[in-house]
Amino acid sequence: MHCHNLSRVTAAGLLFAATAAFAQSSSPVVLTFSTVGDSRQDPITYDQASVGTPLTGQDAMWLQNTKAFGRILRTIQTQKPQMLFFNGDMIHGYGWAEFGYTTNADQTKINGSTKSADPVADASWTTRAQVLNSDLLAFYKQYAYWRGLVAPVLETGTYVLPVAGNHETQCKACKPGKVAKQANEEAWAANMGDLIVDATRFAAVTGTTPGNIAYGPAAGSSPDGLTTDQRKLSYSFDAKGFHFVVINTDAVGADSTAPTVWLSADLAAAKARGVKKSFVFGHKPAYTYAYDVAPTVTAAGGLDAADTAKRNAFWDAIEAAGAIYFCGHEHVYNISQPRNGAYQVIVGAGGSPFDVKSGVPTKHPATDRSYSWATVRLHADGSVDLLGYGFDEHFGPTALIDQIYIP
């Protein structure tokens, strides 16, 4: 990892505050944001070492790590950022939000009987039990609980900007396996669309008016060949001379792929306007963080898992714009410069089961099993302070993990 003026914890097993030596701009801070992802819980493979067993009745029902994510939100509120970008996987989802479609824990039985792995939704389902057991209702229930958790943040000066993750858009049981579904994208738009981007509410919450708001392409008009409506799934705006872009990395027909053509044009237009710096937020990392001590153990799980050429084109766009890419998906904290230039910041440890299993040796033992997030300060001269925060798997004291100054 190559970083500018980086202080990092190295003590195994615990979090310690980074050293006080931190070169930062004397230019005033004009805007701050926090970012984190992956708070959803897993009903079967939850992390027993951190949350105990069994899951609380609350989290078993709503499939959220309420204790960890709630603490992160409360701490972010004390930091008072104007924005919070949540980088996907806020719900367990992973079903098919069509009326009449129900998956159970093993993802192979529907409404109690074994059927095709990709069944057609049965529109004849009309009983109360059928509705209550449907994936459609499960999606909406989980979204509602997550929205309730973040509601206080919106009421205390921080605008929440959601990013779609694969648990929101993909169906795990559908052929050929883990594919995005139009009904799931529509469920996302129905539950998150009011936040993307409500300029009036944004200004009321943050005191800052967003400019140059752009939405992803409508169905059939995507330069990346996407066939479904992306207007509530990818979007961008300017604030205080900085540019912010949210992308959908698991669109229908383009799983584990970034909308690079649309993004490149958006970033180029922002650069032509003279923005100071651009920030891109997606769910899946461009470069998988191989956290295992043995480098061949961690399988590619980001954009590098599907099409390396497309991943490279995406990173070309990030590098050309001098942007910083924030993401989740991997339930860890990691900051890197994949090509020794632009930063990739993985902040996917918002409460979901840690990717790193308890007791397994890893490259960064002090932080690989820590609930964590980043808070970023933007200076008037365009420089950036990137501050990583977290607390360990045992819910110890919150500490500063990283201090990175980017001129």
C-alpha positions as CSV (number, residue, x, y, z in Angstrom):
1,M,0.0,0.0,0.0
2,H,1.4,3.4,-1.0
3,C,-0.1,6.4,0.8
4,H,0.5,10.1,1.4
5,N,1.4,10.9,5.0
6,L,-0.2,7.7,6.4
7,S,-0.4,6.8,10.1
8,R,-1.7,3.2,10.7
9,V,-2.3,0.9,13.5
10,T,0.0,-2.2,13.5
11,A,-0.6,-3.7,17.0
12,A,-2.2,-7.2,16.6
13,G,-5.7,-7.7,17.9
14,L,-6.4,-4.2,19.1
15,L,-7.2,-0.8,17.8
16,F,-5.0,2.1,18.8
17,A,-5.1,5.8,17.9
18,A,-2.9,6.7,15.0
19,T,0.1,9.0,15.8
20,A,-0.4,12.7,16.1
21,A,2.0,13.4,13.2
22,F,-0.5,14.3,10.4
23,A,0.3,16.8,7.6
24,Q,-2.9,18.6,6.7
25,S,-3.9,21.7,4.8
26,S,-4.3,25.0,6.6
27,S,-7.0,25.8,4.1
28,P,-10.5,25.7,5.8
29,V,-12.7,22.6,5.8
30,V,-15.7,23.4,3.6
31,L,-17.5,20.0,3.5
32,T,-17.3,16.6,5.3
33,F,-18.8,13.2,4.6
34,S,-18.7,9.8,6.2
35,T,-19.0,6.5,4.4
36,V,-19.6,2.9,5.3
37,G,-21.4,-0.2,3.9
38,D,-22.6,-3.7,4.7
39,S,-24.7,-3.6,7.8
40,R,-27.1,-6.5,6.9
41,Q,-27.0,-9.6,9.0
42,D,-27.0,-13.2,7.8
43,P,-29.5,-15.6,9.4
44,I,-27.2,-18.6,9.2
45,T,-23.5,-17.6,8.9
46,Y,-23.6,-14.7,11.3
47,D,-20.3,-14.0,13.2
48,Q,-20.8,-15.8,16.5
49,A,-17.5,-14.5,17.9
50,S,-18.7,-10.9,17.7
51,V,-22.5,-11.0,18.1
52,G,-22.9,-14.2,20.1
53,T,-25.4,-17.0,19.5
54,P,-28.2,-17.1,18.8
55,L,-29.0,-13.9,17.1
56,T,-31.2,-11.6,19.1
57,G,-34.8,-11.9,18.2
58,Q,-34.7,-8.4,16.7
59,D,-31.8,-9.1,14.4
60,A,-33.0,-12.6,13.5
61,M,-36.3,-10.9,12.3
62,W,-34.9,-7.8,10.6
63,L,-31.5,-9.3,9.5
64,Q,-29.5,-6.3,10.6
65,N,-26.5,-5.9,13.0
66,T,-28.3,-3.3,15.0
67,K,-25.7,-3.1,17.8
68,A,-22.7,-2.5,15.5
69,F,-24.5,-0.3,12.9
70,G,-26.4,1.7,15.5
71,R,-23.1,2.5,17.3
72,I,-21.5,3.5,14.0
73,L,-24.4,5.8,13.3
74,R,-24.3,7.4,16.7
75,T,-20.6,8.1,16.4
76,I,-21.0,9.5,13.0
77,Q,-23.6,11.9,14.3
78,T,-21.1,13.2,16.8
79,Q,-18.7,13.9,13.9
80,K,-21.4,15.9,12.2
81,P,-20.6,15.2,8.5
82,Q,-23.0,16.8,6.0
83,M,-23.3,13.6,4.1
84,L,-23.3,9.8,4.8
85,F,-22.8,7.5,1.8
86,F,-23.9,4.0,2.5
87,N,-22.1,1.6,0.1
88,G,-24.7,-1.1,-0.3
89,D,-25.9,-4.3,1.4
90,M,-28.2,-2.6,3.9
91,I,-30.6,-5.5,3.7
92,H,-30.1,-9.2,3.5
93,G,-32.4,-9.4,0.4
94,Y,-30.9,-11.9,-2.0
95,G,-34.4,-13.0,-3.1
96,W,-36.6,-12.0,-6.0
97,A,-39.0,-9.2,-5.1
98,E,-41.8,-10.5,-7.3
99,F,-45.2,-11.2,-5.8
100,G,-45.6,-14.8,-5.1
101,Y,-41.9,-15.7,-5.0
102,T,-40.5,-17.1,-1.7
103,T,-37.1,-18.6,-0.9
104,N,-36.2,-20.3,2.3
105,A,-32.8,-20.5,4.0
106,D,-31.3,-23.0,1.6
107,Q,-32.6,-21.0,-1.4
108,T,-34.0,-24.1,-3.2
109,K,-37.5,-24.5,-1.8
110,I,-40.4,-22.2,-2.6
111,N,-43.5,-22.1,-0.4
112,G,-42.6,-25.5,1.0
113,S,-42.1,-27.5,-2.2
114,T,-39.0,-28.0,-4.3
115,K,-39.2,-26.2,-7.6
116,S,-37.0,-24.9,-10.4
117,A,-34.1,-22.7,-9.3
118,D,-35.6,-19.9,-11.4
119,P,-39.4,-20.3,-11.0
120,V,-41.9,-17.9,-12.6
121,A,-43.6,-15.9,-10.0
122,D,-47.1,-17.3,-9.4
123,A,-49.5,-14.4,-9.8
124,S,-52.3,-16.6,-8.4
125,W,-50.9,-16.4,-4.9
126,T,-53.5,-14.4,-3.0
127,T,-53.7,-15.8,0.6
128,R,-52.4,-13.8,3.5
129,A,-49.8,-16.4,4.3
130,Q,-48.5,-16.4,0.8
131,V,-48.1,-12.6,0.9
132,L,-46.4,-12.7,4.3
133,N,-43.9,-15.3,3.1
134,S,-43.0,-13.6,-0.2
135,D,-39.6,-12.2,-0.9
136,L,-41.3,-9.0,-2.0
137,L,-42.6,-8.3,1.6
138,A,-39.2,-9.4,3.1
139,F,-37.4,-6.8,1.0
140,Y,-39.8,-4.1,2.1
141,K,-39.7,-5.1,5.8
142,Q,-35.9,-5.0,5.8
143,Y,-35.7,-1.7,4.0
144,A,-38.1,-0.2,6.5
145,Y,-36.1,-1.3,9.4
146,W,-32.8,0.1,7.9
147,R,-34.6,3.4,7.1
148,G,-35.7,3.6,10.7
149,L,-32.1,3.2,11.9
150,V,-30.8,6.0,9.7
151,A,-33.8,8.4,10.2
152,P,-32.2,10.2,13.2
153,V,-29.1,10.9,11.1
154,L,-31.2,12.7,8.5
155,E,-32.8,14.8,11.3
156,T,-29.5,15.9,12.8
157,G,-27.8,17.5,9.8
158,T,-26.5,14.6,7.7
159,Y,-28.0,13.7,4.4
160,V,-28.0,9.9,3.7
161,L,-27.0,8.9,0.1
162,P,-27.7,5.2,-0.6
163,V,-25.7,2.9,-2.9
164,A,-27.2,-0.3,-4.2
165,G,-25.4,-3.5,-3.3
166,N,-25.7,-7.0,-4.6
167,H,-28.0,-8.1,-1.7
168,E,-30.4,-5.4,-2.9
169,T,-30.3,-6.1,-6.6
170,Q,-29.4,-9.8,-7.0
171,C,-31.4,-13.0,-6.6
172,K,-29.2,-15.8,-5.2
173,A,-31.4,-18.7,-6.3
174,C,-32.1,-17.5,-9.8
175,K,-30.3,-19.0,-12.8
176,P,-27.4,-19.0,-13.4
177,G,-26.9,-17.9,-9.8
178,K,-26.7,-14.5,-8.1
179,V,-28.1,-12.4,-10.9
180,A,-29.7,-9.0,-10.7
181,K,-33.4,-8.8,-11.2
182,Q,-35.5,-5.9,-12.5
183,A,-38.1,-6.4,-9.7
184,N,-35.2,-6.0,-7.2
185,E,-34.1,-2.8,-8.8
186,E,-37.7,-1.5,-8.7
187,A,-37.9,-2.4,-5.0
188,W,-34.7,-0.4,-4.4
189,A,-36.2,2.6,-6.2
190,A,-39.4,2.4,-4.3
191,N,-37.6,2.3,-0.9
192,M,-34.6,4.6,-1.6
193,G,-35.8,6.8,-4.4
194,D,-36.8,9.7,-2.2
195,L,-33.2,10.2,-1.3
196,I,-31.8,10.3,-4.9
197,V,-31.3,13.3,-5.0
198,D,-33.9,15.5,-3.3
199,A,-32.2,18.9,-3.7
200,T,-34.7,20.7,-1.4
201,R,-34.3,18.2,1.4
202,F,-30.5,18.0,0.8
203,A,-30.2,21.8,1.3
204,A,-32.5,21.8,4.3
205,V,-30.5,19.0,6.0
206,T,-26.9,20.1,5.1
207,G,-27.2,23.8,4.5
208,T,-25.6,23.2,1.1
209,T,-27.3,23.3,-2.3
210,P,-26.4,20.4,-4.6
211,G,-25.7,21.4,-8.2
212,N,-25.4,19.7,-11.6
213,I,-27.5,16.8,-10.5
214,A,-27.5,13.9,-13.0
215,Y,-29.3,10.6,-12.9
216,G,-28.4,7.3,-14.6
217,P,-29.9,6.5,-17.9
218,A,-33.5,5.4,-18.4
219,A,-34.3,2.0,-19.7
220,G,-33.0,1.5,-23.2
221,S,-30.8,4.6,-23.3
222,S,-27.7,3.4,-21.4
223,P,-24.4,3.9,-23.2
224,D,-23.2,0.8,-21.3
225,G,-26.0,-1.3,-22.8
226,L,-28.0,-1.7,-19.6
227,T,-31.7,-2.6,-20.3
228,T,-33.4,-1.5,-17.1
229,D,-34.0,2.0,-15.6
230,Q,-30.9,3.2,-13.8
231,R,-32.2,6.7,-12.8
232,K,-32.5,5.8,-9.1
233,L,-29.4,3.5,-9.1
234,S,-26.6,5.6,-10.5
235,Y,-26.5,9.4,-9.9
236,S,-24.2,12.3,-9.4
237,F,-24.0,15.9,-8.1
238,D,-21.7,18.7,-7.1
239,A,-21.4,20.3,-3.7
240,K,-19.0,23.1,-2.6
241,G,-16.9,22.6,-5.7
242,F,-16.5,18.8,-5.3
243,H,-18.2,16.1,-7.4
244,F,-19.9,13.0,-6.1
245,V,-20.9,9.9,-8.1
246,V,-22.9,6.8,-7.0
247,I,-22.8,3.8,-9.3
248,N,-24.7,0.5,-9.5
249,T,-22.1,-2.3,-9.7
250,D,-24.7,-5.1,-10.1
251,A,-27.3,-4.0,-12.7
252,V,-29.5,-6.4,-14.5
253,G,-27.5,-8.2,-17.1
254,A,-24.2,-6.6,-15.9
255,D,-23.5,-8.3,-12.5
256,S,-20.1,-7.3,-11.0
257,T,-19.6,-4.6,-13.6
258,A,-19.4,-0.8,-13.4
259,P,-21.3,1.5,-15.8
260,T,-18.0,2.7,-17.1
261,V,-19.1,4.6,-20.2
262,W,-21.7,6.6,-18.3
263,L,-19.3,7.2,-15.4
264,S,-16.4,8.3,-17.7
265,A,-18.7,10.9,-19.4
266,D,-19.9,12.1,-16.0
267,L,-16.5,12.5,-14.6
268,A,-15.2,14.2,-17.7
269,A,-18.0,16.7,-17.6
270,A,-17.3,17.4,-13.9
271,K,-13.6,17.9,-14.7
272,A,-14.5,20.3,-17.5
273,R,-16.6,22.3,-15.0
274,G,-13.4,22.7,-12.9
275,V,-14.4,20.6,-9.8
276,K,-11.7,20.3,-7.2
277,K,-11.9,16.6,-6.8
278,S,-14.3,13.7,-7.6
279,F,-15.5,10.9,-5.3
280,V,-17.1,7.7,-6.6
281,F,-19.1,5.3,-4.5
282,G,-20.0,1.8,-5.5
283,H,-20.7,-1.5,-3.7
284,K,-18.1,-3.9,-5.1
285,P,-14.3,-3.1,-5.0
286,A,-12.4,-2.8,-8.3
287,Y,-9.6,-4.8,-6.7
288,T,-10.3,-7.5,-4.2
289,Y,-8.4,-7.1,-0.9
290,A,-6.6,-10.4,-0.3
291,Y,-6.6,-10.3,3.4
292,D,-5.2,-13.8,4.0
293,V,-1.5,-14.1,4.9
294,A,-1.3,-16.7,2.1
295,P,-2.0,-14.5,-0.9
296,T,-3.7,-17.2,-3.0
297,V,-6.5,-17.9,-0.5
298,T,-8.8,-15.0,-1.0
299,A,-10.9,-15.4,-4.1
300,A,-11.7,-12.4,-6.3
301,G,-15.0,-11.0,-5.3
302,G,-15.1,-7.5,-6.7
303,L,-15.2,-6.2,-10.3
304,D,-12.1,-8.3,-10.9
305,A,-14.2,-11.4,-10.5
306,A,-16.2,-10.9,-13.7
307,D,-14.3,-9.2,-16.4
308,T,-10.7,-7.9,-15.8
309,A,-10.7,-5.8,-19.0
310,K,-13.9,-4.0,-17.9
311,R,-12.5,-3.6,-14.4
312,N,-9.3,-2.1,-15.9
313,A,-11.4,0.3,-18.0
314,F,-13.3,1.4,-14.9
315,W,-10.1,2.1,-13.0
316,D,-8.7,4.0,-16.0
317,A,-11.7,6.3,-15.6
318,I,-11.0,6.7,-11.9
319,E,-7.4,7.5,-12.5
320,A,-8.1,9.9,-15.4
321,A,-10.4,11.9,-13.1
322,G,-8.0,11.8,-10.1
323,A,-11.0,10.4,-8.2
324,I,-11.2,8.4,-5.0
325,Y,-13.3,5.2,-5.0
326,F,-15.2,4.1,-1.9
327,C,-16.8,0.7,-1.7
328,G,-17.9,-2.2,0.5
329,H,-18.8,-5.8,-0.3
330,E,-15.8,-7.2,1.5
331,H,-16.6,-7.0,5.2
332,V,-13.3,-5.5,6.1
333,Y,-11.5,-2.1,6.3
334,N,-8.7,-1.6,3.7
335,I,-7.2,1.4,1.9
336,S,-4.9,0.9,-1.1
337,Q,-3.5,2.5,-4.3
338,P,-3.9,-0.4,-6.8
339,R,-1.7,1.4,-9.4
340,N,0.1,3.7,-7.0
341,G,-2.2,6.5,-8.0
342,A,-5.9,6.7,-7.2
343,Y,-7.2,5.4,-3.8
344,Q,-9.6,2.5,-3.3
345,V,-11.2,2.7,0.1
346,I,-13.0,-0.5,1.3
347,V,-15.3,0.3,4.3
348,G,-17.5,-2.8,4.2
349,A,-17.4,-3.5,7.9
350,G,-20.6,-1.8,8.9
351,G,-22.0,-4.8,10.8
352,S,-22.2,-7.7,8.4
353,P,-20.4,-11.0,9.3
354,F,-16.7,-10.4,9.0
355,D,-15.0,-11.9,6.0
356,V,-12.1,-12.8,8.1
357,K,-13.0,-15.7,10.5
358,S,-12.0,-15.4,14.1
359,G,-8.5,-16.6,14.8
360,V,-7.4,-16.7,11.2
361,P,-4.0,-14.9,10.6
362,T,-4.3,-12.0,8.2
363,K,-2.2,-9.1,6.8
364,H,-3.8,-6.5,9.1
365,P,-4.9,-8.3,12.2
366,A,-5.6,-5.0,14.1
367,T,-8.3,-4.0,11.6
368,D,-9.4,-6.9,9.5
369,R,-12.0,-7.8,12.2
370,S,-13.1,-4.3,13.2
371,Y,-16.4,-2.5,12.6
372,S,-15.2,0.6,10.8
373,W,-16.0,3.6,8.6
374,A,-14.3,6.6,7.1
375,T,-15.0,10.3,7.7
376,V,-13.5,12.6,5.0
377,R,-12.8,16.3,5.4
378,L,-12.6,18.4,2.2
379,H,-10.6,21.7,2.2
380,A,-11.2,24.8,0.2
381,D,-8.0,24.3,-1.7
382,G,-9.2,20.8,-2.9
383,S,-7.1,18.8,-0.5
384,V,-8.5,15.9,1.5
385,D,-8.2,14.4,5.0
386,L,-9.3,10.8,5.0
387,L,-9.8,9.5,8.6
388,G,-10.6,5.9,9.3
389,Y,-12.4,5.0,12.5
390,G,-13.4,1.7,14.1
391,F,-13.9,-0.5,17.1
392,D,-12.9,-4.1,17.5
393,E,-15.0,-7.3,17.2
394,H,-15.5,-7.2,21.0
395,F,-17.0,-3.7,20.8
396,G,-14.1,-2.0,22.6
397,P,-13.3,1.7,22.4
398,T,-13.7,3.6,19.2
399,A,-10.3,4.6,17.8
400,L,-8.6,6.3,14.9
401,I,-7.3,3.7,12.5
402,D,-5.9,5.8,9.6
403,Q,-4.9,9.4,8.9
404,I,-4.3,10.1,5.2
405,Y,-3.7,13.5,3.7
406,I,-4.2,13.8,-0.1
407,P,-3.1,17.1,-1.5
